Amino acid sequence: MKLSDAKIGPAIAVSDMSKAKEFYEGKLGLSGGEEQTDGGVTYPCGEGSSLHVFPSPNASASGATVAGWDVDDLDATVDELTSNGVNFEQYDQGEMKTNEKGIADLGDAKAAWCKDPDGNLLGILEYAS
């Protein structure tokens, strides 16, 4: 099987699983996670996708987006997550400018980014229909 034909899902290294679970479950609202033999949890997401969060002594923020979700209504999603205590990043770098909610208009898409307790950058996107 070619890799281009295989299912893929992001795996995010974290330094503290209890803090990560509090964030991914309590703030992002992921549920139904299955404990894995590596001490991590795999959370089911839309369309058969999943996100694996696992403990690692080498966990460190990459500085770039490590995972992203596609949503139908970014504004509503950001509002809901903000009410759960999620803080969205603010950018003002050239054409990358976010509004007061942390949403950037990218032309054919809108996007917002937040960080988990280890500083892993997570994106949420809404593509124009």
HELIX and SHEET records of a PDB file:
HELIX    1   1 LEU A    3  ASP A    5  5                                   3    
HELIX    2   2 MET A   17  LYS A   21  1                                   5    
HELIX    3   3 GLU A   22  LYS A   27  3                                   6    
HELIX    4   4 GLY A   46  GLY A   48  5                                   3    
HELIX    5   5 LEU A   74  SER A   83  1                                  10    
SHEET    1   A 4 ALA A  11  VAL A  14  0                                        
SHEET    2   A 4 SER A  50  PRO A  55  1                                        
SHEET    3   A 4 VAL A  41  PRO A  44 -1                                        
SHEET    4   A 4 GLU A  34  GLU A  35 -1                                        
SHEET    1   B 4 THR A  65  ASP A  70  0                                        
SHEET    2   B 4 LEU A 121  TYR A 127  1                                        
SHEET    3   B 4 ALA A 109  LYS A 115 -1                                        
SHEET    4   B 4 ILE A 103  ASP A 105 -1                                        
SHEET    1   C 2 ASP A  92  GLN A  93  0                                        
SHEET    2   C 2 MET A  96  LYS A  97 -1                                        
END                                                                             
